[in-house]
Each structure stands twice: as structure tokens, then as C-alpha cells.
Amino acid sequence: METSNPSPGRSPNSSAQPVENRIVVQTSSAPVGPWGRVIIGLLSFALMIAILGNVNQWARYQSYFQDDLPIQEKFHSGDKEATSKIAIIEVEGGILKGDGYVKQQIDAVKQDKNVQAVVLRINSPGGTVTASDYLFHHLKQLQKERSIPLVVSMGSLCASGGYYVAMAVGDQPNGIYAEPTTWTGSIGVIIPHFDASGLLERFDVKDDSIASHRFKEMGSPTRKLNEEERAEERALLQALVDESFAGFKDVVRYGRPALREDDMKLDQVATGQVFTANQALTHGLIDKIGFIEDAIDRARELASLPKDKVRVVKYDRPPALVDALLGAETRLAPRGWTVTDLVDLTAPRAYYLSTWLPAVVSSSR
């Protein structure tokens, strides 16, 4: 009998083991190189910019229909539960646009029948003749329509156009309060003008404008004038200043009864000079030295309101939708000079303003 030899490497007594089949799948991916990462980064950045751009455009589109956002009433002091109110209307900064935030506050008071008196808080160096007169007019209209007392409270500066607006107090006795450190007055008009013709000559630049008449270029800072032309143009501009100045003095007569019948005394203070609070009190430009709390007490007294049953309110302007989405920085971010700014800078314009660079102030706001 023949016997078979076991296969090498296997024990004669071991049983056969099944062979396990394994499938190994190997994936290979090329690593992202530096250029790939750059491209991905650029695409991500572009996508982010596109999203922000669309949000910005949508927000501006929505804000277009919300241009006249209602202002919000905010508690200032007094009894939070009181129905009767004293409203603080704030005039802050340059008065360059009459139909803006201040006008919204005036309208809010007109519509709120619970407002029984107004404290006009002014902290302003003044502004354009037109904007100052616009606010003065509408404050007088407010008093006429509502028959409520108005008391002025001056902040650190209430000069020129700011003082013009304060005259809306009219014949109200003890109606103007200034803080001990207030500067006020500056009753006068200025049309700023700069002669840059000599500077242009240094760079061989000449003003070669074409106009329908030489007076069309009156006040141009780039046009060189001879003495006769300069004197003639100054006389024309001075006539504009004089007329606006006469209007300013009429407004002071309206708000300062003591100066109404004394032109000599009015001329002594209507020199453009800025006065301290004590000097202003001596000259009759204000009635009392005191803080806003004193002005509020006076307004309450004139309205015959009980001290413990009155609510003092002020007004805030809510941010537009674009500001809420993108942040207030979108409104406050500095911007470069535009053609409009340059036109504002060079256009002859009369100001009730207490500063030596009114045109630059106007253009930068």
C-alpha cells in the first residue's frame, strides 16, 4: 500500500483551514499645493464679498423707503408714570440742514398733546443763514400752534446761528439759561472767501472759466482780480452780508425785548464778539445762569405743572436698516473729498457761524 507524504509545512494531524479573501481598496489623492490653497482662499473671499455686497444693496434698498424714520422718545428725568411731559429738543453741532433731526423733534412735539412745555437745548457754533432761519421759524410755529412755553438751555457754545435759533423764545420772561462756562453771542454774518490765485500762479495754472457775466464768477478763489474788480465785487457781497445782518438783528429784537427799543445797545453787542455767560448776562443776551435742570424747572413753572407729576423726555433717532445690519461705522466712516464737497467749499455762502473756516466745516459734514 502506498502512503502519501504530507505536504511540506503542514502537520499531518491538522485540519484544512479556509483561506480568507480580503479586498483592500487604496485611495490616492494628490495633496493640495500652495497654489490650490491660494485659489480656494480667493474664492472664499470673493464669496464673502459678494454676500456682504448683496446684503448692503438690499439694506440700502429697504432704507430708501424708510428715509423718514420716526424718532424715539426716551425718558430723561422726573416721574416715569406721569402723563404730562416736558420735551427737550436738542440742537447739536453745525446747523447746516434745517429739515433734519431737529425738525423731526419739533414735529414730534407738535403731535404729542401730552407735551406741556419745551426746553430747547442748544450746543452749536451756528451754521448757514437759511438753516438757522428755518429752525427759528418752525420753533415759532410750534409755540403758535401748541401755545406751550419754551425755555432755552445753552450748552458749552451757543453762538451765531445757535443764538439766532435761541431767539425763538420771544417775550418769554426768564426764558434763556446759560451754563457758567457757556460762550454765546457772535451776532454777525460771514461769507468766507479765499484768494488762491497767487498759489495757482506758482504752478502755472490759470482760471480760464467761461461765464455769462463776470459776476457769475464772483467769489471764485481761483480768479485773479485787479483792484477795481475786487472793490466792486466786495461791495456786492457786502450788500448781501448787510441784508442778512439786518435780519439777524431783527431776530434778536424778537427774542430780547430789552434790546428791542435800544438800537445803540444792540449795536454794541452785535459785533460778532463771543461773550462769556457773565458778560452775556450783563449785556442782556441771556436771563439766568444755570444748568439744564434749572431750565426744566422754569419750563415746568411756566406750564403750571406739579414738580412730582411731570415726565421729562428727549428724542433719539433710531438707526436706519443699513446701519443696524452693517454697524454704525458705515455712517461714521471718513470719506474722501467729492466734487460736491469742492463745490460747497468754493461756493459763496452766508453763515451765522462762530468759526474762521465755515466753508471747510460745511463741506466736511
PyMOL commands that set and color helices and strands:
alter all, ss='L'
color gray80, all
select helices_A, chain A and resi 34-64+101-111+129-146+161-169+197-202+214-217+227-255+257-260+263-269+277-283+292-302+321-326+329-332+339-346+358-364
alter helices_A, ss='H'
color red, helices_A
select strands_A, chain A and resi 72-78+85-92+115-124+126-128+150-159+176-178+183-185+274-276+288-289+311-316+351-353
alter strands_A, ss='S'
color yellow, strands_A
deselect
rebuild
show_as cartoon
